[in-house]
Amino acid sequence: MASLQRIRNHGALLIAIVGLAMLAFILGDFLNSGSSFFNRSRENVGVIEGQKVHYTEYEAAKEQLTEVYKIESGRSDFDEDLQAQIRNQVWNMFVMDYTMRAQAKKIGMDITADELTELCIGENVHQILRGRRAFYGEDGQYSREIVKNLIAAINEGSDDAEQNANLQQAKTYWMYWEKAVRMSYMQEKYTSLLQHLLKANSLDAEYAFDARQKGVSAEYVMQPYFSVADSLVKVSDRDIKKLYAQHKEQYKQTPNRAIKYIAFDIVPSEDDFKAAETLMNNLKEEFRNAEDVSLVVNTNSDVMYDGRDYSEETVPAQFKEFAFAKGAKAGDCTEILFENNTYAMARIMQAGYSLPDSVELKAIVEGGEDQELGWFKAADLPKNIAEPALAGKRGEKFTVAQGMGEQTYEIMEIGKPTPKVKLAILAREVTPSSKTYSIIYNNAKQFIVDNNNAEALEAAAQEAGMTVVPQFNLTATTDKVGQLAASRPIVRWAFEAKEGQVSDVFECGQQFIVAALTEVNDGDYRPLEAVRAELTYEATNNAKAAYIMKELKGVESLEAAAQIMGQKVQSVERVSLADSRFGNAGMEPAVIGAAIAQGENALSEPIQGNMGVFVVKTGAANNAEGTFNAESEKAQLSSRFAYLPYQAIQLLEDEAEITDNRANFQ
């Protein structure tokens, strides 16, 4: 009962505690159940014109384009730069596709299934497909039958696992180019529509003709801005801020970072050279005398022994004289040579024989038409094909294992035999040991400890004679810093760090990198300080223009203006509104406009131009001869507009509402 009474006495407190516990439980349950909502927002690589690009969609597109590159290039080893190129190309394709779709929807434009079929397998196949060698027939031309058969095979599928895998790869390839055709044709329809809209009318034609025909002769004097000393004018901070406000739209930017970095090269130490030399000396006698030299080489060498036949063109240069010396024979061996950080020696396994360098082959196709493959050098063929092909005779056939089956080839023609040699090469490149890595890494770490802010890092690096490399305008999606290999982590760090902060050590290829964050630019526009120099230059020229024009106030003749300016009078035979240049003065549209506007035989007020201040005196009218032809004028004007539809597509992409979250997934 006493316990019950205590509970009653603290009832209000218990209710509050229980209420808070229940609230926490409810909130926790809400957050957990809602986590999928928040995660979904994190799974979007971006949003383009309201269309979300999900991570899985983006990855699938990357894999698809990677497969296309593999098929078209015959390569599967993609370096960092090519992978970055693929990522950017995929994103640009999403931007192109979704912005064009959004615009097409607004104007009611689309591509029908019949149109797409005609573009892919009809009489007028799109040029994108015509450019794919995978769809060429034996005559070297695009074959609709090959494409039709491919699509039929893809749709039918196969029960055989290997064939089905090949069909899936073919489907990936085909679907990519089908989509590319659709996107390209959509743009073509859009630009065609704009080209019909952007045509000159009769008024345009008359204005263009008059602008070209009506002109005047002129004399002028110009004082360039550089002839006025900077000390004669004053530019205030207010002037610069005013110009900044006028030009602000020119300074739009994507959030970016600037860094400076120093590099610690990961290079072998003296101990590493000694270790490599010692190893080669220990292996020397075994290499010279071993019966199974391939075991010695393939266990210890950077150059595997595969029994290849070297010619004078393909043998390593350092062994050419030895391998093809008069009287060279099997068993001959070099001393240990050192070149390009590599210790190496060679042993002749076979000499004194000749083989062709090239062969022309035909693939024999059972139940089908044989395929002429062309000429190949030995290095271009797999070993199991090269050996029988180059050792055979014209007209001979040979069969080799290929995949799950066999392939028969016929030797069509064979090149002239040249001297060959088989070499076993024992080579060890000197590379940094783990101990060397640790020493260099620890030196970089200590440098950070001793210099833990941007100013200290730069000062210490310069004192130590190290190169401090600046890198500007790194955006969140920048793939790498300058030419530094595997440097994407530096970009990620730069967007997480604070200005002035020094990074940890990054391993970028054969260098350890330490970076300092020197600028953080997150505004929509470049800050005034970043563009102050160019604004100061413009403001100074404006002030000089005002100074010169004040000196010329009330001037009544061109000669008087020339005397005040200290410049010579120059002449222009003819100037019209169709001109872009004013005599020898260059691009001066304001001066041209003023000269035409003031009419014949008139003296202008001082005119502020691009390069200086002008005073212009016009002469008599100087009209060109010609007859107005409205259709010809309209055709000329319309041809000048030809680039505008394509510029409009770029403008659609530039002005599109895009949220780019790729940095979260790179």
Disulfide bonds with the S-S distance in Angstrom:
none
